Amino acid sequence: SSEAREPVTILVGKQGFFFDGAPLARNQLESQLRRVWRTDAQASIIIKCTNDSPHGYLVEVLDTCYKVGLLKLSVFSM
C-alpha cells in the first residue's frame, strides 16, 4: 500500500532555495527533485516565494520540476 506523502516545500528567497527547510544550492536542485520523483512521481510540490526573491529563481524551480516530471505544483507568494 502506498502512503500519501507530505507535500515537498521549496522556499524561493533572495538568497536562494530552501528544500523542506534546509538550504539547497542551485546546482543541487535538479538532483534533489529527481530523488523526490523517484520516491513518488505524483508528489505535490509547494513553491513559496518571498517578496524579494528573483523571478528567475521561480522560473528555474518550475522548469526543473517539469523537466524531471513533477507536475503537481502550487505556487504561493509570502
PEHULIN-V729902 format. One record per helix or strand. SS is the DSSP state (a for helix, b for strand). FROM is the first residue (numbers start at 1). TO is the last residue. If there is no record, write none. Layout:
BEGIN
ss: [SS,SS]
from: [FROM,FROM]
to: [TO,TO]
END
This chain:
BEGIN
ss: [b,b,b,a,b,a,b]
from: [8,16,22,26,44,55,72]
to: [13,19,24,39,49,68,77]
END
